[in-house]
Amino acid sequence: MITASTATAIRHPHQGEHIPEAAWPSFAACIDPEWAWVAVDEDDRVVATLLTAPAHGLVMLLRLWAAPGTSPHWLRKLLRQGAKECYARGQRVWVVMLMAGSSTELRLARLALHHKGTPTSFQGFVYAGSLEDVCRHS
């Protein structure tokens, strides 16, 4: 388990870099490092991550993670750096899906509202799967 020391820099992840298992879902091998950012400590260990995906002029915020003890300041810096780079690439809108009932995601919802996010409620599920399987069985 990682315990966070003070983050010192924000950058894109390096090819083959160790990212804590809790930070990225099982499809980490598919992640495009140009759409991901990491906050690293003085020993260059990853202590926070932001994973995004571009789609039709908008950027989807897929995952924001921090090691226990990481200052919220670094999460804000991570979001700000990602936002600046996404804007420079032509993305003009952000989208994030949050779970109702989670205290952590409620804090993220407040942050979204602070940045003029408009809530759209839905009830349902988000599914993910392999396109290869769809191609093979169609």
KOLSE-82862 format. One record per atom (N, C-alpha, C, O): residue in one letter; x, y, z. Coordinates in steps of 0.02 Angstrom, whole numbers, padded with zeros to 5 digits, always signed. Layout:
// residues N
aXYZ ...
This chain:
// residues 138
m+00042-00060+00000 m+00000+00000+00000 m+00044+00062+00000 m+00092+00067+00038 i+00027+00109-00042 i+00064+00171-00045 i+00038+00219+00008 i-00022+00226+00016 t+00083+00250+00042 t+00063+00306+00084 t+00096+00367+00053 t+00156+00368+00039 a+00056+00417+00042 a+00080+00474+00004 a+00126+00519+00044 a+00112+00536+00102 s+00179+00538+00012 s+00218+00593+00037 s+00197+00652-00006 s+00150+00646-00046 t+00230+00707+00000 t+00209+00766-00037 t+00224+00758-00111 t+00280+00742-00130 a+00173+00769-00152 a+00184+00768-00224 a+00227+00827-00243 a+00224+00880-00212 t+00267+00818-00295 t+00312+00873-00316 t+00303+00893-00389 t+00325+00947-00408 a+00272+00851-00429 a+00265+00867-00500 a+00205+00831-00530 a+00182+00780-00504 i+00180+00860-00585 i+00126+00829-00623 i+00151+00820-00694 i+00181+00866-00723 r+00140+00760-00721 r+00164+00745-00789 r+00122+00688-00817 r+00079+00660-00783 h+00135+00671-00880 h+00105+00612-00910 h+00143+00550-00887 h+00203+00554-00874 p+00108+00493-00881 p+00144+00433-00860 p+00194+00410-00913 p+00183+00420-00973 h+00248+00380-00890 h+00299+00353-00935 h+00278+00283-00957 h+00243+00247-00921 q+00300+00263-01017 q+00288+00195-01042 q+00315+00144-00992 q+00373+00148-00973 g+00273+00097-00971 g+00294+00044-00926 g+00301+00065-00853 g+00322+00024-00812 e+00284+00126-00837 e+00290+00150-00768 e+00242+00113-00722 e+00186+00096-00742 h+00264+00100-00661 h+00221+00067-00612 h+00168+00117-00588 h+00184+00169-00561 i+00105+00099-00599 i+00049+00138-00574 i+00014+00094-00522 i-00001+00036-00537 p+00000+00119-00463 p-00033+00078-00413 p-00098+00047-00439 p-00136+00080-00475 e-00110-00016-00421 e-00169-00052-00445 e-00233-00015-00430 e-00279-00016-00472 a-00238+00017-00373 a-00299+00052-00354 a-00312+00113-00398 a-00369+00137-00401 a-00261+00138-00432 a-00267+00199-00471 a-00304+00190-00536 a-00344+00232-00556 w-00290+00136-00571 w-00319+00126-00637 w-00353+00058-00641 w-00329+00009-00611 p-00407+00055-00677 p-00444-00008-00684 p-00404-00059-00724 p-00349-00046-00746 s-00434-00117-00733 s-00399-00173-00764 s-00378-00161-00836 s-00336-00197-00862 f-00406-00111-00868 f-00387-00097-00938 f-00329-00049-00943 f-00321-00015-00995 a-00288-00044-00892 a-00232+00003-00890 a-00185-00005-00950 a-00155+00044-00972 a-00179-00066-00976 a-00134-00076-01034 a-00157-00038-01095 a-00117-00025-01140 c-00221-00020-01098 c-00249+00015-01156 c-00245+00091-01150 c-00264+00127-01196 i-00222+00116-01094 i-00224+00188-01080 i-00174+00225-01124 i-00115+00206-01130 d-00198+00279-01155 d-00156+00323-01195 d-00125+00374-01147 d-00162+00415-01118 p-00059+00372-01137 p-00029+00417-01087 p-00039+00491-01102 p-00031+00533-01058 e-00055+00508-01164 e-00067+00579-01181 e-00132+00605-01151 e-00142+00665-01146 w-00176+00559-01130 w-00240+00578-01100 w-00242+00558-01026 w-00296+00550-00998 a-00183+00549-00996 a-00178+00531-00925 a-00124+00575-00894 a-00075+00594-00927 w-00132+00590-00829 w-00084+00629-00792 w-00072+00596-00725 w-00116+00563-00697 v-00011+00604-00700 v+00007+00578-00634 v+00040+00633-00593 v+00076+00675-00620 a+00027+00631-00528 a+00064+00673-00481 a+00114+00626-00448 a+00096+00572-00426 v+00177+00647-00446 v+00230+00605-00418 v+00263+00640-00359 v+00264+00701-00354 d+00290+00599-00314 d+00324+00626-00256 d+00399+00636-00271 d+00421+00627-00328 e+00436+00655-00220 e+00508+00670-00230 e+00548+00610-00252 e+00602+00617-00280 d+00522+00549-00241 d+00555+00488-00265 d+00528+00465-00332 d+00542+00409-00353 d+00487+00507-00365 d+00456+00493-00430 d+00406+00436-00426 d+00393+00402-00476 r+00377+00424-00367 r+00323+00375-00359 r+00256+00409-00372 r+00245+00466-00351 v+00212+00374-00407 v+00146+00400-00422 v+00103+00402-00359 v+00095+00351-00325 v+00077+00462-00342 v+00035+00469-00283 v-00036+00491-00300 v-00080+00492-00257 a-00048+00510-00363 a-00116+00528-00386 a-00118+00522-00461 a-00068+00532-00496 t-00178+00507-00488 t-00186+00499-00560 t-00251+00530-00584 t-00300+00535-00547 l-00250+00551-00647 l-00310+00575-00682 l-00311+00539-00749 l-00262+00542-00787 l-00366+00506-00764 l-00375+00471-00827 l-00433+00502-00864 l-00488+00507-00837 t-00422+00522-00927 t-00474+00553-00967 t-00479+00519-01036 t-00436+00479-01054 a-00531+00537-01074 a-00538+00512-01142 a-00572+00566-01184 a-00623+00594-01163 p-00546+00580-01244 p-00578+00629-01287 p-00635+00598-01326 p-00633+00539-01344 a-00687+00637-01340 a-00743+00613-01379 a-00782+00673-01407 a-00815+00709-01370 h-00778+00683-01473 h-00820+00733-01507 h-00816+00803-01476 h-00867+00835-01466 g-00756+00827-01463 g-00747+00894-01437 g-00756+00901-01362 g-00750+00956-01335 l-00769+00846-01329 l-00773+00848-01256 l-00723+00799-01227 l-00697+00755-01262 v-00710+00806-01163 v-00664+00760-01129 v-00703+00728-01072 v-00735+00762-01032 m-00699+00662-01069 m-00731+00625-01015 m-00680+00614-00960 m-00624+00589-00972 l-00698+00632-00899 l-00655+00620-00842 l-00673+00550-00816 l-00727+00541-00787 l-00629+00502-00827 l-00644+00433-00812 l-00625+00412-00742 l-00660+00373-00710 r-00569+00437-00718 r-00545+00414-00653 r-00500+00466-00622 r-00454+00491-00655 l-00512+00481-00559 l-00469+00524-00520 l-00453+00485-00456 l-00499+00464-00421 w-00389+00475-00442 w-00368+00434-00385 w-00310+00467-00349 w-00268+00500-00380 a-00309+00459-00284 a-00251+00482-00244 a-00236+00431-00190 a-00281+00401-00161 a-00173+00423-00177 a-00151+00379-00121 a-00174+00410-00056 a-00179+00472-00050 p-00188+00369-00006 p-00207+00396+00060 p-00155+00446+00084 p-00094+00435+00080 g-00179+00502+00109 g-00135+00553+00135 g-00114+00606+00085 g-00082+00655+00103 t-00132+00597+00021 t-00115+00647-00029 t-00159+00709-00018 t-00219+00703-00009 s-00129+00766-00019 s-00165+00828-00009 s-00215+00840-00065 s-00199+00829-00123 p-00276+00862-00049 p-00325+00881-00101 p-00298+00935-00148 p-00320+00941-00205 h-00250+00973-00124 h-00217+01024-00166 h-00190+00993-00230 h-00195+01022-00284 w-00160+00933-00223 w-00130+00900-00281 w-00183+00873-00329 w-00171+00871-00389 l-00240+00853-00303 l-00294+00832-00347 l-00320+00891-00388 l-00333+00885-00448 r-00326+00949-00356 r-00347+01009-00392 r-00296+01028-00445 r-00314+01045-00501 k-00231+01024-00428 k-00178+01039-00476 k-00180+00990-00535 k-00170+01009-00592 l-00192+00926-00519 l-00197+00874-00570 l-00254+00890-00618 l-00246+00887-00679 l-00312+00906-00591 l-00370+00924-00632 l-00356+00986-00674 l-00374+00989-00733 r-00325+01036-00644 r-00311+01099-00679 r-00263+01087-00737 r-00273+01113-00792 q-00209+01048-00725 q-00161+01033-00778 q-00194+00995-00835 q-00184+01011-00893 g-00233+00943-00817 g-00269+00906-00868 g-00316+00950-00908 g-00320+00944-00969 a-00353+00993-00873 a-00400+01038-00907 a-00364+01085-00956 a-00388+01096-01012 k-00308+01113-00935 k-00271+01158-00978 k-00247+01123-01042 k-00253+01150-01097 e-00221+01062-01034 e-00196+01025-01092 e-00254+01003-01138 e-00248+01006-01199 c-00309+00982-01108 c-00367+00962-01148 c-00394+01021-01188 c-00412+01014-01246 y-00397+01079-01155 y-00422+01140-01189 y-00375+01158-01246 y-00399+01176-01300 a-00310+01153-01235 a-00262+01169-01288 a-00269+01121-01347 a-00251+01139-01404 r-00294+01060-01336 r-00304+01011-01389 r-00372+01019-01424 r-00389+00980-01468 g-00411+01068-01403 g-00475+01081-01436 g-00537+01054-01400 g-00593+01064-01424 q-00527+01021-01343 q-00585+00998-01305 q-00615+01058-01271 q-00579+01098-01241 r-00681+01066-01273 r-00713+01126-01244 r-00763+01110-01189 r-00785+01155-01154 v-00780+01047-01181 v-00829+01027-01131 v-00802+00967-01093 v-00768+00925-01121 w-00817+00964-01028 w-00798+00905-00988 w-00861+00870-00966 w-00914+00901-00956 v-00855+00804-00957 v-00910+00762-00932 v-00882+00715-00880 v-00827+00687-00890 v-00918+00705-00826 v-00898+00657-00775 v-00961+00622-00750 v-01013+00654-00741 m-00957+00557-00738 m-01012+00520-00709 m-00995+00505-00636 m-00942+00479-00621 l-01041+00522-00591 l-01029+00512-00520 l-01084+00468-00490 l-01142+00471-00512 m-01066+00428-00441 m-01115+00385-00407 m-01150+00424-00352 m-01119+00460-00313 a-01216+00417-00350 a-01254+00447-00296 a-01241+00407-00232 a-01230+00347-00234 g-01240+00441-00176 g-01233+00407-00112 g-01162+00398-00088 g-01152+00373-00033 s-01113+00417-00127 s-01043+00411-00106 s-01019+00478-00080 s-01024+00529-00115 s-00992+00480-00020 s-00968+00544+00009 s-00910+00573-00032 s-00906+00634-00040 t-00867+00530-00057 t-00811+00554-00098 t-00838+00585-00162 t-00816+00639-00182 e-00886+00552-00194 e-00912+00578-00257 e-00956+00639-00246 e-00964+00680-00291 l-00985+00646-00186 l-01022+00706-00170 l-00974+00766-00169 l-00992+00821-00191 r-00914+00756-00142 r-00864+00810-00143 r-00845+00828-00215 r-00837+00886-00232 l-00839+00776-00257 l-00824+00789-00328 l-00882+00825-00362 l-00871+00868-00405 a-00944+00809-00342 a-01002+00843-00370 a-01001+00917-00351 a-01017+00960-00393 r-00982+00933-00290 r-00976+01003-00270 r-00924+01039-00312 r-00933+01096-00332 l-00868+01005-00324 l-00816+01034-00366 l-00843+01045-00437 l-00829+01097-00468 a-00880+00997-00463 a-00910+01004-00530 a-00957+01064-00532 a-00955+01103-00580 l-00999+01071-00482 l-01045+01128-00478 l-01006+01194-00474 l-01025+01244-00505 h-00952+01194-00435 h-00910+01254-00429 h-00884+01276-00497 h-00876+01336-00510 h-00871+01227-00541 h-00845+01243-00608 h-00900+01244-00660 h-00889+01229-00718 k-00961+01262-00638 k-01019+01273-00680 k-01043+01209-00717 k-01070+01213-00771 g-01031+01152-00686 g-01057+01090-00712 g-01133+01087-00704 g-01159+01111-00654 t-01167+01059-00752 t-01239+01052-00749 t-01256+00979-00737 t-01238+00936-00777 p-01290+00965-00681 p-01307+00894-00668 p-01363+00869-00712 p-01413+00904-00723 t-01355+00809-00736 t-01407+00774-00774 t-01415+00706-00741 t-01368+00666-00741 s-01472+00694-00712 s-01483+00633-00675 s-01505+00576-00720 s-01540+00587-00769 f-01483+00515-00705 f-01507+00456-00739 f-01502+00397-00692 f-01463+00397-00644 q-01543+00348-00705 q-01538+00285-00668 q-01519+00232-00717 q-01551+00225-00770 g-01469+00195-00702 g-01447+00144-00749 g-01379+00116-00731 g-01357+00122-00675 f-01348+00088-00780 f-01283+00056-00771 f-01237+00079-00827 f-01260+00098-00881 v-01173+00076-00815 v-01123+00087-00866 v-01089+00020-00877 v-01062-00009-00830 y-01090-00005-00938 y-01059-00068-00955 y-00996-00054-00997 y-00993-00005-01033 a-00947-00098-00991 a-00887-00094-01032 a-00869-00165-01052 a-00878-00212-01014 g-00843-00172-01112 g-00823-00237-01135 g-00776-00232-01194 g-00759-00177-01216 s-00755-00289-01219 s-00708-00293-01274 s-00743-00284-01341 s-00793-00317-01355 l-00717-00240-01382 l-00743-00233-01450 l-00730-00296-01491 l-00769-00313-01536 e-00675-00330-01475 e-00659-00392-01511 e-00717-00442-01505 e-00735-00475-01553 d-00745-00447-01445 d-00801-00493-01435 d-00861-00473-01476 d-00896-00515-01504 v-00875-00407-01480 v-00931-00383-01521 v-00920-00400-01594 v-00965-00423-01629 c-00859-00389-01618 c-00843-00403-01688 c-00849-00478-01703 c-00873-00497-01757 r-00828-00519-01657 r-00828-00591-01668 r-00899-00619-01668 r-00912-00669-01702 h-00945-00590-01631 h-01012-00617-01622 h-01066-00578-01658 h-01125-00586-01643 s-01048-00536-01705 s-01099-00497-01740 s-01118-00527-01806 s-01160-00500-01841 
